[in-house]
Amino acid sequence: AIQERRAVVGMDREMVLAAMGKPAKKVREKDIDGMETEDWIYGHPPAATVFVKFAGDKVISVKEFPN
């Protein structure tokens, strides 16, 4: 995945940085259960945008818009 320049679930922050570089923006949130998450956002809407969501040091989801 790193060679393909993309993030996948289970990667840690260093792996995502190696694959995709620094994100354009980072957003921290708490979900309804109080779990802290951090989204790394690559790209700028309406252009192709990738959202990489971390819980702790691990990726828990990767969403691409438009897909």
PyMOL Python script that loads the backbone (N, CA, C, O; Angstrom):
from pymol import cmd

cmd.read_pdbstr("""\
ATOM      1  N   ALA A   1       0.825  -1.196   0.000  1.00  0.00           N
ATOM      2  CA  ALA A   1       0.000   0.000   0.000  1.00  0.00           C
ATOM      3  C   ALA A   1       0.870   1.261   0.000  1.00  0.00           C
ATOM      4  O   ALA A   1       0.519   2.261  -0.626  1.00  0.00           O
ATOM      5  N   ILE A   2       2.002   1.209   0.703  1.00  0.00           N
ATOM      6  CA  ILE A   2       2.877   2.398   0.744  1.00  0.00           C
ATOM      7  C   ILE A   2       3.390   2.711  -0.661  1.00  0.00           C
ATOM      8  O   ILE A   2       3.415   3.874  -1.066  1.00  0.00           O
ATOM      9  N   GLN A   3       3.797   1.686  -1.404  1.00  0.00           N
ATOM     10  CA  GLN A   3       4.277   1.915  -2.767  1.00  0.00           C
ATOM     11  C   GLN A   3       3.180   2.450  -3.674  1.00  0.00           C
ATOM     12  O   GLN A   3       3.459   3.155  -4.644  1.00  0.00           O
ATOM     13  N   GLU A   4       1.916   2.110  -3.355  1.00  0.00           N
ATOM     14  CA  GLU A   4       0.782   2.593  -4.139  1.00  0.00           C
ATOM     15  C   GLU A   4       0.306   3.965  -3.660  1.00  0.00           C
ATOM     16  O   GLU A   4      -0.676   4.498  -4.177  1.00  0.00           O
ATOM     17  N   ARG A   5       1.003   4.538  -2.670  1.00  0.00           N
ATOM     18  CA  ARG A   5       0.702   5.869  -2.142  1.00  0.00           C
ATOM     19  C   ARG A   5      -0.710   5.956  -1.576  1.00  0.00           C
ATOM     20  O   ARG A   5      -1.417   6.940  -1.796  1.00  0.00           O
ATOM     21  N   ARG A   6      -1.126   4.891  -0.825  1.00  0.00           N
ATOM     22  CA  ARG A   6      -2.458   4.923  -0.229  1.00  0.00           C
ATOM     23  C   ARG A   6      -2.416   4.371   1.190  1.00  0.00           C
ATOM     24  O   ARG A   6      -1.528   3.598   1.550  1.00  0.00           O
ATOM     25  N   ALA A   7      -3.395   4.784   1.986  1.00  0.00           N
ATOM     26  CA  ALA A   7      -3.517   4.318   3.365  1.00  0.00           C
ATOM     27  C   ALA A   7      -4.505   3.167   3.426  1.00  0.00           C
ATOM     28  O   ALA A   7      -5.463   3.125   2.654  1.00  0.00           O
ATOM     29  N   VAL A   8      -4.276   2.228   4.344  1.00  0.00           N
ATOM     30  CA  VAL A   8      -5.211   1.131   4.574  1.00  0.00           C
ATOM     31  C   VAL A   8      -5.420   0.963   6.080  1.00  0.00           C
ATOM     32  O   VAL A   8      -4.571   1.346   6.885  1.00  0.00           O
ATOM     33  N   VAL A   9      -6.574   0.380   6.444  1.00  0.00           N
ATOM     34  CA  VAL A   9      -6.901   0.137   7.852  1.00  0.00           C
ATOM     35  C   VAL A   9      -5.808  -0.713   8.485  1.00  0.00           C
ATOM     36  O   VAL A   9      -5.352  -1.699   7.905  1.00  0.00           O
ATOM     37  N   GLY A  10      -5.393  -0.309   9.701  1.00  0.00           N
ATOM     38  CA  GLY A  10      -4.377  -1.042  10.444  1.00  0.00           C
ATOM     39  C   GLY A  10      -3.004  -0.388  10.407  1.00  0.00           C
ATOM     40  O   GLY A  10      -2.140  -0.707  11.224  1.00  0.00           O
ATOM     41  N   MET A  11      -2.798   0.533   9.457  1.00  0.00           N
ATOM     42  CA  MET A  11      -1.510   1.239   9.397  1.00  0.00           C
ATOM     43  C   MET A  11      -1.361   2.146  10.619  1.00  0.00           C
ATOM     44  O   MET A  11      -2.350   2.546  11.235  1.00  0.00           O
ATOM     45  N   ASP A  12      -0.102   2.466  10.961  1.00  0.00           N
ATOM     46  CA  ASP A  12       0.121   3.472  11.989  1.00  0.00           C
ATOM     47  C   ASP A  12       0.451   4.811  11.318  1.00  0.00           C
ATOM     48  O   ASP A  12       0.547   4.892  10.093  1.00  0.00           O
ATOM     49  N   ARG A  13       0.619   5.841  12.119  1.00  0.00           N
ATOM     50  CA  ARG A  13       0.830   7.196  11.577  1.00  0.00           C
ATOM     51  C   ARG A  13       2.073   7.288  10.692  1.00  0.00           C
ATOM     52  O   ARG A  13       2.051   7.935   9.644  1.00  0.00           O
ATOM     53  N   GLU A  14       3.160   6.635  11.122  1.00  0.00           N
ATOM     54  CA  GLU A  14       4.392   6.691  10.323  1.00  0.00           C
ATOM     55  C   GLU A  14       4.194   6.065   8.952  1.00  0.00           C
ATOM     56  O   GLU A  14       4.707   6.572   7.954  1.00  0.00           O
ATOM     57  N   MET A  15       3.446   4.959   8.900  1.00  0.00           N
ATOM     58  CA  MET A  15       3.188   4.295   7.610  1.00  0.00           C
ATOM     59  C   MET A  15       2.373   5.210   6.683  1.00  0.00           C
ATOM     60  O   MET A  15       2.651   5.297   5.487  1.00  0.00           O
ATOM     61  N   VAL A  16       1.370   5.888   7.243  1.00  0.00           N
ATOM     62  CA  VAL A  16       0.546   6.788   6.431  1.00  0.00           C
ATOM     63  C   VAL A  16       1.389   7.960   5.935  1.00  0.00           C
ATOM     64  O   VAL A  16       1.262   8.363   4.778  1.00  0.00           O
ATOM     65  N   LEU A  17       2.240   8.506   6.785  1.00  0.00           N
ATOM     66  CA  LEU A  17       3.121   9.599   6.348  1.00  0.00           C
ATOM     67  C   LEU A  17       4.048   9.130   5.227  1.00  0.00           C
ATOM     68  O   LEU A  17       4.291   9.867   4.271  1.00  0.00           O
ATOM     69  N   ALA A  18       4.565   7.906   5.344  1.00  0.00           N
ATOM     70  CA  ALA A  18       5.441   7.367   4.302  1.00  0.00           C
ATOM     71  C   ALA A  18       4.674   7.170   2.996  1.00  0.00           C
ATOM     72  O   ALA A  18       5.224   7.381   1.915  1.00  0.00           O
ATOM     73  N   ALA A  19       3.414   6.770   3.091  1.00  0.00           N
ATOM     74  CA  ALA A  19       2.612   6.488   1.901  1.00  0.00           C
ATOM     75  C   ALA A  19       2.075   7.761   1.243  1.00  0.00           C
ATOM     76  O   ALA A  19       2.112   7.892   0.020  1.00  0.00           O
ATOM     77  N   MET A  20       1.579   8.693   2.052  1.00  0.00           N
ATOM     78  CA  MET A  20       0.820   9.816   1.506  1.00  0.00           C
ATOM     79  C   MET A  20       1.393  11.190   1.817  1.00  0.00           C
ATOM     80  O   MET A  20       0.920  12.193   1.281  1.00  0.00           O
ATOM     81  N   GLY A  21       2.400  11.250   2.673  1.00  0.00           N
ATOM     82  CA  GLY A  21       2.959  12.547   3.047  1.00  0.00           C
ATOM     83  C   GLY A  21       2.106  13.211   4.118  1.00  0.00           C
ATOM     84  O   GLY A  21       1.209  12.595   4.693  1.00  0.00           O
ATOM     85  N   LYS A  22       2.406  14.488   4.375  1.00  0.00           N
ATOM     86  CA  LYS A  22       1.660  15.225   5.390  1.00  0.00           C
ATOM     87  C   LYS A  22       0.281  15.590   4.864  1.00  0.00           C
ATOM     88  O   LYS A  22       0.138  15.965   3.701  1.00  0.00           O
ATOM     89  N   PRO A  23      -0.740  15.482   5.717  1.00  0.00           N
ATOM     90  CA  PRO A  23      -2.093  15.833   5.284  1.00  0.00           C
ATOM     91  C   PRO A  23      -2.266  17.342   5.154  1.00  0.00           C
ATOM     92  O   PRO A  23      -1.540  18.115   5.778  1.00  0.00           O
ATOM     93  N   ALA A  24      -3.236  17.752   4.337  1.00  0.00           N
ATOM     94  CA  ALA A  24      -3.557  19.172   4.190  1.00  0.00           C
ATOM     95  C   ALA A  24      -4.162  19.707   5.483  1.00  0.00           C
ATOM     96  O   ALA A  24      -3.989  20.878   5.819  1.00  0.00           O
ATOM     97  N   LYS A  25      -4.879  18.835   6.212  1.00  0.00           N
ATOM     98  CA  LYS A  25      -5.576  19.265   7.412  1.00  0.00           C
ATOM     99  C   LYS A  25      -5.736  18.090   8.355  1.00  0.00           C
ATOM    100  O   LYS A  25      -5.841  16.944   7.916  1.00  0.00           O
ATOM    101  N   LYS A  26      -5.753  18.373   9.672  1.00  0.00           N
ATOM    102  CA  LYS A  26      -6.039  17.358  10.687  1.00  0.00           C
ATOM    103  C   LYS A  26      -7.199  17.853  11.539  1.00  0.00           C
ATOM    104  O   LYS A  26      -7.244  19.022  11.920  1.00  0.00           O
ATOM    105  N   VAL A  27      -8.141  16.951  11.836  1.00  0.00           N
ATOM    106  CA  VAL A  27      -9.306  17.312  12.655  1.00  0.00           C
ATOM    107  C   VAL A  27      -9.467  16.271  13.753  1.00  0.00           C
ATOM    108  O   VAL A  27      -9.556  15.075  13.473  1.00  0.00           O
ATOM    109  N   ARG A  28      -9.506  16.729  15.013  1.00  0.00           N
ATOM    110  CA  ARG A  28      -9.718  15.820  16.145  1.00  0.00           C
ATOM    111  C   ARG A  28     -11.164  15.912  16.595  1.00  0.00           C
ATOM    112  O   ARG A  28     -11.757  16.990  16.632  1.00  0.00           O
ATOM    113  N   GLU A  29     -11.722  14.749  16.938  1.00  0.00           N
ATOM    114  CA  GLU A  29     -13.117  14.693  17.389  1.00  0.00           C
ATOM    115  C   GLU A  29     -13.265  13.647  18.473  1.00  0.00           C
ATOM    116  O   GLU A  29     -12.410  12.778  18.643  1.00  0.00           O
ATOM    117  N   LYS A  30     -14.380  13.746  19.213  1.00  0.00           N
ATOM    118  CA  LYS A  30     -14.782  12.684  20.142  1.00  0.00           C
ATOM    119  C   LYS A  30     -16.110  12.164  19.644  1.00  0.00           C
ATOM    120  O   LYS A  30     -17.013  12.942  19.339  1.00  0.00           O
ATOM    121  N   ASP A  31     -16.237  10.822  19.557  1.00  0.00           N
ATOM    122  CA  ASP A  31     -17.519  10.267  19.120  1.00  0.00           C
ATOM    123  C   ASP A  31     -18.481  10.185  20.308  1.00  0.00           C
ATOM    124  O   ASP A  31     -18.134  10.576  21.422  1.00  0.00           O
ATOM    125  N   ILE A  32     -19.675   9.682  20.067  1.00  0.00           N
ATOM    126  CA  ILE A  32     -20.698   9.664  21.122  1.00  0.00           C
ATOM    127  C   ILE A  32     -20.306   8.789  22.310  1.00  0.00           C
ATOM    128  O   ILE A  32     -20.844   8.959  23.404  1.00  0.00           O
ATOM    129  N   ASP A  33     -19.377   7.857  22.111  1.00  0.00           N
ATOM    130  CA  ASP A  33     -18.906   7.003  23.203  1.00  0.00           C
ATOM    131  C   ASP A  33     -17.708   7.605  23.931  1.00  0.00           C
ATOM    132  O   ASP A  33     -17.182   7.002  24.866  1.00  0.00           O
ATOM    133  N   GLY A  34     -17.275   8.798  23.505  1.00  0.00           N
ATOM    134  CA  GLY A  34     -16.142   9.458  24.135  1.00  0.00           C
ATOM    135  C   GLY A  34     -14.787   9.043  23.585  1.00  0.00           C
ATOM    136  O   GLY A  34     -13.754   9.458  24.111  1.00  0.00           O
ATOM    137  N   MET A  35     -14.776   8.219  22.520  1.00  0.00           N
ATOM    138  CA  MET A  35     -13.511   7.801  21.921  1.00  0.00           C
ATOM    139  C   MET A  35     -12.953   8.939  21.066  1.00  0.00           C
ATOM    140  O   MET A  35     -13.657   9.491  20.220  1.00  0.00           O
ATOM    141  N   GLU A  36     -11.694   9.284  21.292  1.00  0.00           N
ATOM    142  CA  GLU A  36     -11.071  10.340  20.496  1.00  0.00           C
ATOM    143  C   GLU A  36     -10.566   9.778  19.179  1.00  0.00           C
ATOM    144  O   GLU A  36      -9.911   8.737  19.138  1.00  0.00           O
ATOM    145  N   THR A  37     -10.885  10.489  18.103  1.00  0.00           N
ATOM    146  CA  THR A  37     -10.393  10.116  16.784  1.00  0.00           C
ATOM    147  C   THR A  37      -9.749  11.329  16.146  1.00  0.00           C
ATOM    148  O   THR A  37      -9.979  12.466  16.558  1.00  0.00           O
ATOM    149  N   GLU A  38      -8.940  11.067  15.135  1.00  0.00           N
ATOM    150  CA  GLU A  38      -8.301  12.150  14.391  1.00  0.00           C
ATOM    151  C   GLU A  38      -8.398  11.829  12.914  1.00  0.00           C
ATOM    152  O   GLU A  38      -8.003  10.746  12.481  1.00  0.00           O
ATOM    153  N   ASP A  39      -8.927  12.774  12.134  1.00  0.00           N
ATOM    154  CA  ASP A  39      -9.008  12.625  10.684  1.00  0.00           C
ATOM    155  C   ASP A  39      -7.853  13.383  10.047  1.00  0.00           C
ATOM    156  O   ASP A  39      -7.609  14.550  10.354  1.00  0.00           O
ATOM    157  N   TRP A  40      -7.148  12.696   9.154  1.00  0.00           N
ATOM    158  CA  TRP A  40      -6.156  13.353   8.314  1.00  0.00           C
ATOM    159  C   TRP A  40      -6.807  13.513   6.953  1.00  0.00           C
ATOM    160  O   TRP A  40      -7.277  12.539   6.365  1.00  0.00           O
ATOM    161  N   ILE A  41      -6.835  14.738   6.452  1.00  0.00           N
ATOM    162  CA  ILE A  41      -7.553  15.033   5.216  1.00  0.00           C
ATOM    163  C   ILE A  41      -6.551  15.394   4.131  1.00  0.00           C
ATOM    164  O   ILE A  41      -5.744  16.311   4.280  1.00  0.00           O
ATOM    165  N   TYR A  42      -6.625  14.643   3.030  1.00  0.00           N
ATOM    166  CA  TYR A  42      -5.756  14.869   1.872  1.00  0.00           C
ATOM    167  C   TYR A  42      -6.621  15.354   0.726  1.00  0.00           C
ATOM    168  O   TYR A  42      -7.621  14.719   0.391  1.00  0.00           O
ATOM    169  N   GLY A  43      -6.244  16.485   0.113  1.00  0.00           N
ATOM    170  CA  GLY A  43      -7.018  17.042  -0.987  1.00  0.00           C
ATOM    171  C   GLY A  43      -7.995  18.081  -0.475  1.00  0.00           C
ATOM    172  O   GLY A  43      -8.124  18.298   0.730  1.00  0.00           O
ATOM    173  N   HIS A  44      -8.680  18.720  -1.408  1.00  0.00           N
ATOM    174  CA  HIS A  44      -9.633  19.779  -1.066  1.00  0.00           C
ATOM    175  C   HIS A  44     -10.901  19.582  -1.885  1.00  0.00           C
ATOM    176  O   HIS A  44     -10.846  19.599  -3.115  1.00  0.00           O
ATOM    177  N   PRO A  45     -12.063  19.392  -1.216  1.00  0.00           N
ATOM    178  CA  PRO A  45     -13.310  19.272  -1.962  1.00  0.00           C
ATOM    179  C   PRO A  45     -13.516  20.501  -2.844  1.00  0.00           C
ATOM    180  O   PRO A  45     -13.107  21.583  -2.421  1.00  0.00           O
ATOM    181  N   PRO A  46     -14.108  20.428  -4.019  1.00  0.00           N
ATOM    182  CA  PRO A  46     -14.774  19.261  -4.586  1.00  0.00           C
ATOM    183  C   PRO A  46     -13.832  18.315  -5.334  1.00  0.00           C
ATOM    184  O   PRO A  46     -14.293  17.325  -5.904  1.00  0.00           O
ATOM    185  N   ALA A  47     -12.531  18.591  -5.348  1.00  0.00           N
ATOM    186  CA  ALA A  47     -11.582  17.669  -5.981  1.00  0.00           C
ATOM    187  C   ALA A  47     -11.514  16.378  -5.164  1.00  0.00           C
ATOM    188  O   ALA A  47     -12.062  16.308  -4.064  1.00  0.00           O
ATOM    189  N   ALA A  48     -10.848  15.366  -5.697  1.00  0.00           N
ATOM    190  CA  ALA A  48     -10.709  14.094  -4.984  1.00  0.00           C
ATOM    191  C   ALA A  48     -10.103  14.351  -3.600  1.00  0.00           C
ATOM    192  O   ALA A  48      -9.090  15.037  -3.470  1.00  0.00           O
ATOM    193  N   THR A  49     -10.737  13.790  -2.578  1.00  0.00           N
ATOM    194  CA  THR A  49     -10.331  13.999  -1.198  1.00  0.00           C
ATOM    195  C   THR A  49     -10.309  12.651  -0.479  1.00  0.00           C
ATOM    196  O   THR A  49     -11.203  11.825  -0.661  1.00  0.00           O
ATOM    197  N   VAL A  50      -9.279  12.440   0.336  1.00  0.00           N
ATOM    198  CA  VAL A  50      -9.159  11.199   1.108  1.00  0.00           C
ATOM    199  C   VAL A  50      -9.175  11.553   2.592  1.00  0.00           C
ATOM    200  O   VAL A  50      -8.435  12.429   3.040  1.00  0.00           O
ATOM    201  N   PHE A  51     -10.035  10.855   3.352  1.00  0.00           N
ATOM    202  CA  PHE A  51     -10.126  11.028   4.795  1.00  0.00           C
ATOM    203  C   PHE A  51      -9.573   9.770   5.452  1.00  0.00           C
ATOM    204  O   PHE A  51     -10.094   8.673   5.250  1.00  0.00           O
ATOM    205  N   VAL A  52      -8.503   9.939   6.246  1.00  0.00           N
ATOM    206  CA  VAL A  52      -7.890   8.816   6.958  1.00  0.00           C
ATOM    207  C   VAL A  52      -8.186   9.027   8.443  1.00  0.00           C
ATOM    208  O   VAL A  52      -7.719  10.000   9.034  1.00  0.00           O
ATOM    209  N   LYS A  53      -8.963   8.117   9.050  1.00  0.00           N
ATOM    210  CA  LYS A  53      -9.375   8.268  10.445  1.00  0.00           C
ATOM    211  C   LYS A  53      -8.551   7.363  11.350  1.00  0.00           C
ATOM    212  O   LYS A  53      -8.439   6.158  11.120  1.00  0.00           O
ATOM    213  N   PHE A  54      -7.973   7.977  12.394  1.00  0.00           N
ATOM    214  CA  PHE A  54      -7.169   7.255  13.381  1.00  0.00           C
ATOM    215  C   PHE A  54      -7.907   7.158  14.706  1.00  0.00           C
ATOM    216  O   PHE A  54      -8.609   8.089  15.102  1.00  0.00           O
ATOM    217  N   ALA A  55      -7.749   6.032  15.388  1.00  0.00           N
ATOM    218  CA  ALA A  55      -8.096   5.881  16.798  1.00  0.00           C
ATOM    219  C   ALA A  55      -6.788   5.480  17.455  1.00  0.00           C
ATOM    220  O   ALA A  55      -6.252   4.409  17.171  1.00  0.00           O
ATOM    221  N   GLY A  56      -6.271   6.329  18.328  1.00  0.00           N
ATOM    222  CA  GLY A  56      -4.936   6.092  18.865  1.00  0.00           C
ATOM    223  C   GLY A  56      -3.927   6.259  17.734  1.00  0.00           C
ATOM    224  O   GLY A  56      -3.906   7.288  17.059  1.00  0.00           O
ATOM    225  N   ASP A  57      -3.091   5.242  17.531  1.00  0.00           N
ATOM    226  CA  ASP A  57      -2.047   5.331  16.502  1.00  0.00           C
ATOM    227  C   ASP A  57      -2.397   4.516  15.259  1.00  0.00           C
ATOM    228  O   ASP A  57      -1.576   4.411  14.348  1.00  0.00           O
ATOM    229  N   LYS A  58      -3.602   3.936  15.202  1.00  0.00           N
ATOM    230  CA  LYS A  58      -3.952   3.042  14.093  1.00  0.00           C
ATOM    231  C   LYS A  58      -5.071   3.607  13.234  1.00  0.00           C
ATOM    232  O   LYS A  58      -5.991   4.257  13.731  1.00  0.00           O
ATOM    233  N   VAL A  59      -4.977   3.345  11.929  1.00  0.00           N
ATOM    234  CA  VAL A  59      -6.033   3.737  10.999  1.00  0.00           C
ATOM    235  C   VAL A  59      -7.238   2.819  11.210  1.00  0.00           C
ATOM    236  O   VAL A  59      -7.102   1.596  11.212  1.00  0.00           O
ATOM    237  N   ILE A  60      -8.429   3.425  11.389  1.00  0.00           N
ATOM    238  CA  ILE A  60      -9.646   2.625  11.553  1.00  0.00           C
ATOM    239  C   ILE A  60     -10.566   2.743  10.335  1.00  0.00           C
ATOM    240  O   ILE A  60     -11.455   1.911  10.156  1.00  0.00           O
ATOM    241  N   SER A  61     -10.365   3.776   9.487  1.00  0.00           N
ATOM    242  CA  SER A  61     -11.140   3.859   8.261  1.00  0.00           C
ATOM    243  C   SER A  61     -10.449   4.781   7.265  1.00  0.00           C
ATOM    244  O   SER A  61      -9.733   5.711   7.637  1.00  0.00           O
ATOM    245  N   VAL A  62     -10.687   4.489   5.979  1.00  0.00           N
ATOM    246  CA  VAL A  62     -10.192   5.322   4.892  1.00  0.00           C
ATOM    247  C   VAL A  62     -11.362   5.540   3.941  1.00  0.00           C
ATOM    248  O   VAL A  62     -11.942   4.581   3.432  1.00  0.00           O
ATOM    249  N   LYS A  63     -11.706   6.807   3.701  1.00  0.00           N
ATOM    250  CA  LYS A  63     -12.809   7.133   2.811  1.00  0.00           C
ATOM    251  C   LYS A  63     -12.308   8.071   1.727  1.00  0.00           C
ATOM    252  O   LYS A  63     -11.592   9.034   2.000  1.00  0.00           O
ATOM    253  N   GLU A  64     -12.697   7.775   0.488  1.00  0.00           N
ATOM    254  CA  GLU A  64     -12.323   8.612  -0.653  1.00  0.00           C
ATOM    255  C   GLU A  64     -13.559   9.206  -1.287  1.00  0.00           C
ATOM    256  O   GLU A  64     -14.540   8.503  -1.528  1.00  0.00           O
ATOM    257  N   PHE A  65     -13.518  10.496  -1.558  1.00  0.00           N
ATOM    258  CA  PHE A  65     -14.633  11.196  -2.218  1.00  0.00           C
ATOM    259  C   PHE A  65     -14.083  11.980  -3.385  1.00  0.00           C
ATOM    260  O   PHE A  65     -13.026  12.585  -3.204  1.00  0.00           O
ATOM    261  N   PRO A  66     -14.673  12.040  -4.551  1.00  0.00           N
ATOM    262  CA  PRO A  66     -15.686  11.051  -4.934  1.00  0.00           C
ATOM    263  C   PRO A  66     -14.998   9.717  -5.192  1.00  0.00           C
ATOM    264  O   PRO A  66     -13.805   9.673  -5.492  1.00  0.00           O
ATOM    265  N   ASN A  67     -15.769   8.613  -5.072  1.00  0.00           N
ATOM    266  CA  ASN A  67     -15.140   7.302  -5.253  1.00  0.00           C
ATOM    267  C   ASN A  67     -15.668   6.598  -6.462  1.00  0.00           C
ATOM    268  O   ASN A  67     -15.245   5.482  -6.761  1.00  0.00           O
TER     269      ASN A  67
END
""", "prot")
cmd.dss("prot")
cmd.show_as("cartoon", "prot")
cmd.util.cbc("prot")
cmd.orient("prot")
